[in-house]
Amino acid sequence: MKENNQFVTVAEVAFMHQADFVKTILENAGYEAFIFDETSCNVLPLPALESGGHIKIQVDEKNAAEAKQLLKENNCAEYLVEE
């Protein structure tokens, strides 16, 4: 039986290089991480900036608390999304 994963946003950033940095931290710790709507952010970066700079990094909901703690420990607390 296949498990349905629910992904939630744990961080929001203004620029793609920040999103890549946050995603790399998470992946290096073994978490599956995604940049929500990554293709659009790469092709059309201006809408993200116009909407307040919200490029979203997501992880599996069951790992969200641990992922946020990891980001805090890696000086990325400013990017965290509160629930």
Contacts in CASP RR format, 6 or more apart in sequence:
PFRMAT RR
TARGET T0000
AUTHOR 0000-0000-0000
METHOD contacts of the structure
MODEL  1
MKENNQFVTVAEVAFMHQADFVKTILENAGYEAFIFDETSCNVLPLPALE
SGGHIKIQVDEKNAAEAKQLLKENNCAEYLVEE
5 60 0 8 1.000
5 61 0 8 1.000
6 60 0 8 1.000
6 61 0 8 1.000
7 34 0 8 1.000
7 58 0 8 1.000
7 59 0 8 1.000
7 60 0 8 1.000
7 61 0 8 1.000
8 58 0 8 1.000
8 59 0 8 1.000
8 60 0 8 1.000
8 61 0 8 1.000
8 64 0 8 1.000
9 36 0 8 1.000
9 56 0 8 1.000
9 57 0 8 1.000
9 58 0 8 1.000
9 81 0 8 1.000
10 26 0 8 1.000
10 57 0 8 1.000
10 58 0 8 1.000
10 59 0 8 1.000
10 64 0 8 1.000
10 67 0 8 1.000
10 68 0 8 1.000
10 71 0 8 1.000
10 80 0 8 1.000
10 81 0 8 1.000
11 22 0 8 1.000
11 56 0 8 1.000
11 57 0 8 1.000
11 68 0 8 1.000
11 71 0 8 1.000
11 76 0 8 1.000
11 79 0 8 1.000
11 80 0 8 1.000
11 81 0 8 1.000
12 53 0 8 1.000
12 54 0 8 1.000
12 55 0 8 1.000
12 56 0 8 1.000
12 57 0 8 1.000
12 79 0 8 1.000
12 81 0 8 1.000
13 19 0 8 1.000
13 22 0 8 1.000
13 53 0 8 1.000
13 55 0 8 1.000
13 57 0 8 1.000
13 79 0 8 1.000
14 48 0 8 1.000
14 49 0 8 1.000
14 52 0 8 1.000
14 53 0 8 1.000
14 54 0 8 1.000
14 55 0 8 1.000
15 45 0 8 1.000
15 55 0 8 1.000
16 35 0 8 1.000
16 41 0 8 1.000
16 42 0 8 1.000
16 45 0 8 1.000
16 55 0 8 1.000
18 55 0 8 1.000
18 79 0 8 1.000
19 35 0 8 1.000
19 38 0 8 1.000
19 41 0 8 1.000
19 55 0 8 1.000
19 57 0 8 1.000
20 35 0 8 1.000
21 76 0 8 1.000
22 33 0 8 1.000
22 57 0 8 1.000
22 71 0 8 1.000
22 76 0 8 1.000
22 79 0 8 1.000
23 33 0 8 1.000
23 34 0 8 1.000
23 35 0 8 1.000
23 57 0 8 1.000
25 70 0 8 1.000
25 71 0 8 1.000
25 74 0 8 1.000
25 76 0 8 1.000
26 33 0 8 1.000
26 57 0 8 1.000
26 59 0 8 1.000
26 67 0 8 1.000
26 70 0 8 1.000
26 71 0 8 1.000
27 33 0 8 1.000
29 67 0 8 1.000
29 70 0 8 1.000
31 59 0 8 1.000
31 60 0 8 1.000
31 63 0 8 1.000
31 66 0 8 1.000
31 67 0 8 1.000
31 70 0 8 1.000
32 59 0 8 1.000
32 60 0 8 1.000
32 63 0 8 1.000
33 57 0 8 1.000
33 58 0 8 1.000
33 59 0 8 1.000
33 67 0 8 1.000
34 57 0 8 1.000
34 58 0 8 1.000
34 59 0 8 1.000
35 41 0 8 1.000
35 55 0 8 1.000
35 56 0 8 1.000
35 57 0 8 1.000
35 58 0 8 1.000
36 55 0 8 1.000
36 56 0 8 1.000
36 57 0 8 1.000
36 58 0 8 1.000
37 56 0 8 1.000
40 47 0 8 1.000
41 48 0 8 1.000
41 55 0 8 1.000
48 54 0 8 1.000
48 55 0 8 1.000
56 81 0 8 1.000
57 79 0 8 1.000
59 67 0 8 1.000
68 80 0 8 1.000
71 77 0 8 1.000
71 79 0 8 1.000
71 80 0 8 1.000
72 80 0 8 1.000
END
